[in-house]
Amino acid sequence: MDPLLRRMRLLRTWLGAVLAVWLAYTCQVADSTTEFLGERLNQLAVGILLPGITLPLVIGLFIAAARPHTAPGTPDALSDPWAR
């Protein structure tokens, strides 16, 4: 990746985070900055952990529910559904 593009993306990310905290503090969305950051980190954790846990379970259920003669090919079909 281009180093300039990487730096611009990093700058944009940090600027967005700083502006979100500043806006929450200015508009008094939360009682304190730490409360706001705690809520956002909690949302981030749930947004990553919940799909990370449920997705393998759902795929495992699909594989377990497959008919015995098609079970060996089920992971391939799930990874590339358009392949024949």
Secondary structure, 3 states (H helix, E strand, C coil): CCHHHHHHHHHHHHHHHHHHHHHHHHCCCCCCHHHHHHHHHHHHHHHHHHHHHHHHHHHHHHHHHCCCCCHHHHHHHHHCCCCC
